[in-house]
Amino acid sequence: MKTAFFKEPLLHFAIAGAVLFVGYSVLNRDKPGPSITAPIHIDEGEVRWLRDTFASQWQRPPSETEMFALIDGLVEEELLAREAVTLGLDQDDTIVRRRLAQKMAFLIDDSARVAEPADAELRAYYATKANRFLAPAHVSFQQIYFSPNHRLDAASDARAALTAIPVAADPAAIGDPIALEPEFLDLDRQAVAGLFGDGFADAVFKLAPGTWAGPLNSAYGLHLIRVTAVTPPASPPFEAVRTKVLEQWRHEKDTAAKSAYLAALREKYGVVIDAEIGTRPLPTAEVPR
């Protein structure tokens, strides 16, 4: 009977816990521990968070029994977390450190929220950063397709066709069938790249309007191209991009505030890098200008 008693896992757990506690107390008796004397307090906000989280996961509100179980679970978590801090188990824990740093970053972001700028200030900001909000260039062009799968030498055929296009009754008939329009109107680079590929888009935007050129490679094969119109990048009216300007203004202000806060923390706590690691300065967040 006694042998069975000493084999109980719960007894082993209790003994191990006692040894851990006593050992920690002896090793850290000269170190002041955190003073946590206030009772665990579950307020209305936490209950609402539990209820909303449950409803979001299960697509229904919790029952009364489930709600009490959620609260009991939160209380248990708070008790265990508080005891872990009392025992110093949070020290030198990478996961805990990262989580605390993440929460601080959230707090910094929240506290760095700045008041809405006056319209005049936002307009002045737009005037100094107008190049960031340029409407992209647009191009219109015609295309004649030459299929590498249906020709022995599609490139040579395409080059030869350049001389026949001016006298052809139907230039598109010179090429091969393809499930694309023979003409595209007012496309920006992203749209052209989405249809034909990045290299093709870059080449098309470099062509001078008015004459046939090529062949240009695309995801489909080879094309002769005639650019019919080009609209260069332009600054849109402030009212058309006000939302984007405001987003960029907020981003810069938030970044500057966070950078200043981190600089203050460096000054407050100091940072020392061991010599063997290197002599490069620590990276810092760039403050937008």
Helices and strands as residue ranges (DSSP letters): H 2-6, H 9-27, H 44-58, H 64-86, H 94-111, H 119-128, G 130-133, E 138-146, H 154-164, G 165-167, G 171-174, E 183-188, H 189-196, H 198-204, E 212-217, E 222-231, G 238-240, H 242-269, G 275-277
